[in-house]
Amino acid sequence: MDNLARDLPGAKGADADEAALVARLERFIDNKAQLASEHPLRYLFWESTLRCNLACRHCGSDCLRDNSTRDRELAPDAVKRQLTAIADRYDPRSITFAIIGGEPLMRHDIEEVGAFAAGLGYSWGITTNAMLLDADRLASVKAAGLSTISVSLDGLEAEHDSLRQHPGAFRRVSDALARLVADPFTRAFDVICCVSTLNIDRLAPFVDHLARLGVPQVRFTPVFSRGRAGRQSGLMLSGDQYRQLLAFVAESRQSRRDIVVTLSEEGYWGPNWECRVRDAMHYCGSGTVIASILHDGGVIGCPSVSRRFTEGNIKDADFLTLWDAGFGRYRADRRATAPERCGSCDHWDLCEGGGFHLFDPEDPGSAHCGLNKIGESGVCHD
């Protein structure tokens, strides 16, 4: 811990400053342990569908441009029952209910579920590719009490349209963003940009474009090897490109006042970058404060983790039963679930293997180590 503290930004200097930083990091680690023990639900995803209107090259899920999974999708009443039971135990005002996909706007009954959630006191939102977010649909989700929205836009026109494999997608999404800016009814609104080899060299003009539209925040997330974005896809960033991304985000956070630039929370980047690329230290809350109900009723942690980590199904047991009795690998056995090399790493207490979505149950020896990728895995070794 002392080694980590000395290497964190701003840690050089007086002993008192170092002692304060060590105390802060120790509180952070203690808080993570408390969350694992108490597991207070704070974020509930509903993967409403696997259907999608696009076939993106970087898609990490099983999204399909057909109706083959439609008959397995949960009916609104099944989700409402779980929301009601959760609200009976927890204060729903402390939980964000996020509807995702696939593309959630492929379903025309998400407003029914969203309005029901809002009536119980939840804050509800969607993550969308915005291709279907025309004026009428925007008015519909607004009337249903939508309070948060994240829109996926993966670079400027050439890069986004190539990644989404749909000419004209960039312009349609930009139009949707302009509508959201013109009617700022949401409590939280940002753009999520997946960074790959296609757009890594054009991030600055992309952020300029968003700022001109009036988008308040952009969140960058590096592409990871899952689904169509496999290791042979040509989309994976090199170590130098990861460092390029980190440096760009850190510099933009210091220099820009017209838009908030941040990095996603799902990976640990070590003492040279943590707290420079986002507001708080890396914390993967999958299975401790985050849970997901999948399109077919399966219950899992973060919706990006392997489906082999599913805890059960709400068709067989209520969500809260699964939440209480399951998720041991997330709460108590994370070290055993993570790649073996992670367990002996000096960074374990802060990193805990990075994001749980990078763990591969079929290949537990594999490690997707951000620090290794950027050549900083040994900065804290004696």
C-alpha positions in Angstrom: 0.0 0.0 0.0 2.8 2.5 0.8 4.4 1.8 -2.5 1.1 2.5 -4.3 0.6 5.7 -2.4 4.0 7.0 -3.2 3.3 6.4 -6.9 -0.1 8.0 -7.2 -0.4 11.4 -8.8 0.1 14.2 -6.3 1.6 11.8 -3.7 5.2 13.2 -3.9 6.0 15.6 -1.1 5.5 15.9 2.6 5.1 12.8 4.8 1.8 14.2 6.0 0.4 14.2 2.4 1.6 10.6 1.9 0.0 9.6 5.2 -3.3 11.2 4.2 -3.2 9.4 0.8 -2.5 6.1 2.5 -5.4 6.6 4.8 -7.7 7.5 1.9 -6.7 4.4 0.0 -7.2 2.2 3.0 -10.7 3.7 3.5 -11.4 2.9 -0.2 -10.3 -0.7 0.2 -12.4 -1.0 3.4 -15.4 0.4 1.7 -15.1 -2.1 -1.1 -15.0 -4.9 1.4 -18.1 -3.5 3.2 -20.0 -3.3 -0.1 -19.1 -6.9 -0.9 -20.4 -7.9 2.5 -23.6 -5.9 2.6 -24.2 -5.8 -1.3 -26.7 -2.9 -1.3 -28.3 -2.9 -4.7 -27.6 0.4 -6.4 -27.9 -0.3 -10.2 -30.3 -2.7 -11.8 -30.0 -3.4 -15.6 -32.8 -5.0 -17.6 -31.5 -6.4 -20.9 -34.9 -6.0 -22.5 -34.0 -7.7 -25.8 -31.2 -9.1 -27.8 -32.8 -7.7 -31.0 -31.0 -4.8 -32.6 -31.4 -2.7 -35.7 -27.6 -2.7 -36.3 -24.8 -5.3 -36.6 -21.9 -3.4 -35.2 -18.4 -4.8 -35.7 -17.5 -4.3 -32.0 -20.6 -5.7 -30.4 -19.7 -7.8 -27.4 -23.0 -9.4 -26.8 -25.2 -11.7 -28.8 -27.3 -9.1 -30.5 -29.2 -10.2 -33.6 -30.8 -8.4 -36.5 -33.8 -10.8 -36.5 -36.6 -11.9 -34.2 -35.2 -15.3 -33.3 -34.9 -14.4 -29.6 -38.2 -12.5 -29.3 -40.2 -15.4 -27.9 -37.7 -15.6 -25.0 -38.0 -12.0 -23.9 -39.6 -11.3 -20.6 -43.1 -9.7 -20.6 -43.5 -6.4 -18.8 -45.4 -7.9 -15.9 -42.5 -10.2 -15.1 -40.2 -7.3 -14.7 -42.7 -5.2 -12.8 -43.1 -8.0 -10.2 -39.4 -7.9 -9.5 -39.3 -4.1 -9.4 -42.1 -4.1 -6.8 -40.4 -6.7 -4.6 -37.1 -4.8 -4.7 -38.8 -1.6 -3.8 -40.4 -3.3 -0.8 -36.9 -4.0 0.6 -34.8 -1.1 -0.7 -35.5 2.6 -1.1 -36.0 2.7 -4.9 -34.8 6.3 -5.0 -31.4 4.9 -4.3 -31.5 2.5 -7.3 -31.0 3.4 -11.0 -33.0 1.1 -13.2 -31.3 0.9 -16.7 -33.0 -0.6 -19.7 -30.6 -1.9 -22.3 -30.4 -4.3 -25.2 -29.7 -5.2 -27.9 -31.4 -2.0 -28.8 -34.1 -1.3 -26.2 -36.0 1.0 -28.5 -36.8 -2.1 -30.6 -39.4 -2.9 -28.0 -42.4 -0.6 -27.8 -43.3 -1.5 -24.2 -40.2 -0.3 -22.4 -42.1 2.9 -21.6 -44.7 0.9 -19.8 -42.0 -0.7 -17.6 -40.2 2.6 -17.2 -43.3 4.5 -16.2 -44.1 1.8 -13.7 -40.5 2.0 -12.3 -40.8 5.8 -12.0 -44.1 5.5 -10.2 -42.4 3.3 -7.6 -39.6 5.9 -7.1 -36.8 4.5 -9.3 -34.7 6.7 -11.6 -34.8 4.9 -14.9 -32.8 5.3 -18.1 -31.7 3.7 -21.3 -28.6 3.1 -23.3 -29.3 3.4 -27.0 -27.7 3.6 -30.4 -30.3 6.4 -31.0 -31.2 5.3 -34.5 -34.8 5.0 -33.5 -34.8 8.1 -31.2 -36.9 10.4 -33.5 -39.1 13.2 -32.1 -42.1 10.9 -31.5 -40.1 8.3 -29.6 -38.3 11.0 -27.6 -41.6 12.4 -26.5 -42.8 8.9 -25.6 -39.9 8.1 -23.2 -40.0 11.6 -21.8 -43.7 11.2 -20.9 -42.8 7.8 -19.3 -40.5 9.6 -16.9 -37.1 8.8 -18.4 -34.4 10.5 -16.3 -31.1 9.2 -17.7 -29.9 8.5 -21.2 -26.6 7.3 -22.7 -26.2 7.5 -26.4 -23.6 5.4 -28.3 -21.6 7.3 -30.8 -18.2 5.9 -31.8 -16.4 8.7 -33.5 -16.9 11.0 -36.5 -18.9 10.0 -39.6 -16.4 7.7 -41.3 -15.4 5.8 -38.2 -18.9 5.5 -36.7 -20.6 4.4 -39.9 -17.8 1.9 -40.5 -18.0 0.4 -37.0 -21.8 0.4 -37.1 -21.9 -0.9 -40.7 -24.6 1.5 -41.5 -24.1 4.5 -43.8 -25.9 7.6 -42.4 -25.8 6.4 -38.8 -23.6 9.2 -37.7 -25.9 11.9 -39.0 -29.0 10.3 -37.6 -27.4 9.9 -34.1 -26.1 13.5 -34.2 -29.7 14.7 -35.0 -31.0 12.7 -32.0 -28.3 14.3 -29.8 -29.4 17.8 -31.0 -32.9 17.0 -30.0 -31.8 15.9 -26.5 -29.8 19.1 -26.1 -32.7 21.2 -27.2 -35.0 19.5 -24.6 -32.9 19.0 -21.5 -35.5 17.0 -19.5 -33.1 14.3 -18.4 -31.2 14.3 -15.1 -28.1 12.7 -16.7 -27.2 12.6 -20.3 -23.9 11.5 -21.9 -22.4 10.0 -25.0 -20.5 6.7 -24.7 -17.7 6.2 -27.3 -16.1 2.9 -27.8 -12.4 3.5 -28.6 -10.8 1.3 -31.2 -8.1 1.4 -33.9 -10.7 3.1 -36.1 -11.1 6.3 -34.1 -8.1 6.5 -31.7 -6.4 9.1 -33.8 -9.5 11.4 -34.2 -10.7 11.8 -30.6 -10.1 15.5 -30.4 -12.2 16.5 -33.4 -14.9 14.1 -32.2 -15.0 15.8 -28.8 -15.2 19.1 -30.6 -18.2 17.9 -32.6 -20.0 16.9 -29.4 -19.2 20.2 -27.7 -20.6 22.1 -30.6 -23.8 20.1 -30.3 -24.0 21.0 -26.6 -23.5 17.4 -25.3 -22.6 17.8 -21.6 -20.4 14.7 -21.2 -18.6 12.0 -23.2 -17.4 8.8 -21.7 -14.7 6.8 -23.5 -14.4 3.0 -23.1 -11.7 0.9 -24.8 -13.0 -1.9 -26.9 -12.4 -5.3 -25.4 -12.2 -8.8 -26.9 -15.7 -10.2 -26.7 -18.2 -11.3 -29.3 -17.6 -9.8 -32.7 -14.7 -7.7 -31.4 -12.4 -10.7 -31.2 -8.7 -10.5 -31.1 -8.5 -10.9 -34.9 -11.0 -8.1 -35.5 -8.4 -5.5 -36.0 -10.1 -3.2 -33.5 -8.0 -3.9 -30.4 -5.8 -1.1 -29.2 -2.1 -1.5 -28.9 -0.2 -0.6 -25.7 0.9 2.7 -27.2 -2.7 3.4 -28.2 -4.0 2.7 -24.7 -1.5 5.2 -23.4 -2.6 7.6 -26.1 -6.2 7.3 -24.9 -5.3 7.8 -21.3 -3.2 10.9 -22.0 -5.9 12.4 -24.2 -8.6 11.9 -21.5 -6.3 13.2 -18.7 -5.3 16.3 -20.8 -8.9 17.0 -21.9 -10.2 16.8 -18.3 -7.7 19.6 -17.4 -8.2 21.8 -20.4 -11.8 21.6 -21.5 -14.6 23.6 -20.0 -17.2 23.1 -22.7 -17.7 19.4 -22.1 -16.8 16.8 -19.5 -14.5 14.1 -20.7 -14.0 10.9 -18.7 -13.0 7.3 -19.0 -15.3 4.5 -18.2 -15.0 3.0 -14.7 -14.4 -0.6 -15.7 -10.6 -0.9 -15.7 -7.7 -0.2 -13.4 -4.9 1.9 -14.9 -2.5 2.3 -12.0 -1.0 5.1 -10.0 0.0 7.2 -13.0 -3.5 7.5 -14.3 -6.1 6.7 -11.7 -8.0 9.9 -10.6 -6.6 11.7 -13.7 -8.9 10.0 -16.1 -12.1 10.0 -14.1 -13.6 11.4 -10.9 -13.0 8.3 -8.7 -10.8 5.3 -8.3 -11.6 2.2 -10.4 -14.3 0.1 -8.8 -16.0 -2.9 -10.4 -19.4 -3.1 -8.6 -20.6 -6.2 -10.6 -22.4 -8.5 -8.2 -21.9 -6.2 -5.2 -24.0 -3.1 -6.1 -24.8 -3.9 -9.7 -27.0 -6.7 -11.1 -28.8 -7.5 -14.3 -31.9 -9.3 -15.4 -31.3 -10.7 -18.9 -33.7 -10.8 -21.7 -34.7 -14.4 -20.9 -34.9 -13.9 -17.1 -31.3 -14.9 -16.2 -29.7 -13.0 -13.4 -26.1 -11.9 -13.5 -23.8 -9.1 -12.3 -22.8 -6.4 -14.9 -24.5 -7.2 -18.3 -21.0 -7.3 -19.9 -19.7 -10.3 -17.9 -19.6 -13.8 -19.3 -23.1 -15.4 -19.4 -21.4 -18.5 -17.8 -21.5 -16.5 -14.5 -25.3 -16.4 -14.5 -26.7 -17.0 -11.0 -30.2 -18.4 -11.9 -33.4 -17.2 -13.5 -36.3 -15.2 -12.2 -38.7 -17.8 -13.8 -37.4 -20.2 -11.1 -36.6 -17.9 -8.2 -37.3 -14.3 -7.3 -34.5 -11.8 -8.1 -34.0 -11.0 -4.4 -33.6 -14.7 -3.6 -30.8 -15.0 -6.2 -29.3 -11.7 -5.1 -29.1 -12.8 -1.4 -28.0 -16.4 -1.9 -25.7 -16.1 -5.0 -22.9 -13.9 -6.3 -20.3 -15.5 -4.1 -17.7 -15.3 -6.9 -18.2 -11.5 -7.0 -18.2 -10.9 -3.2 -16.0 -13.5 -1.5 -14.2 -15.4 -4.2 -13.1 -12.8 -6.6 -9.4 -13.7 -6.2 -10.2 -17.3 -7.0 -12.2 -16.3 -10.1 -9.6 -13.8 -11.4 -6.7 -14.9 -13.5 -4.1 -16.6 -11.4 -1.4 -14.1 -12.0 -3.6 -11.3 -10.5 -3.6 -12.8 -7.1 0.1 -12.1 -6.4 0.1 -8.6 -8.0 1.0 -5.6 -5.8 -2.0 -3.8 -7.3 -4.6 -6.4 -6.3 -6.2 -4.5 -3.4 -7.0 -1.6 -5.8 -7.4 -3.5 -9.0 -9.0 -6.8 -8.1 -8.3 -8.1 -11.6 -9.8 -5.1 -13.3 -13.4 -5.3 -14.5 -15.2 -8.6 -13.9 -16.3 -8.5 -17.5 -12.7 -9.4 -18.5 -12.7 -12.7 -16.5 -12.9 -15.7 -18.8 -14.3 -18.8 -17.0 -13.2 -21.0 -19.9 -9.6 -19.8 -19.7 -8.9 -18.7 -16.1 -5.2 -18.4 -16.8 -5.7 -15.6 -19.3 -5.2 -12.1 -18.1 -6.5 -8.9 -19.7 -4.2 -6.6 -17.7 -4.4 -2.9 -18.5 -1.2 -2.2 -16.6 0.6 -4.9 -18.6 -0.7 -3.4 -21.8 0.7 0.0 -21.1 3.9 -1.3 -19.6 3.3 -0.1 -16.1 2.6 -3.4 -14.3 5.8 -3.2 -12.3 5.7 0.4 -11.1 5.0 -0.7 -7.5 7.4 -3.6 -7.2 10.3 -3.3 -4.7 
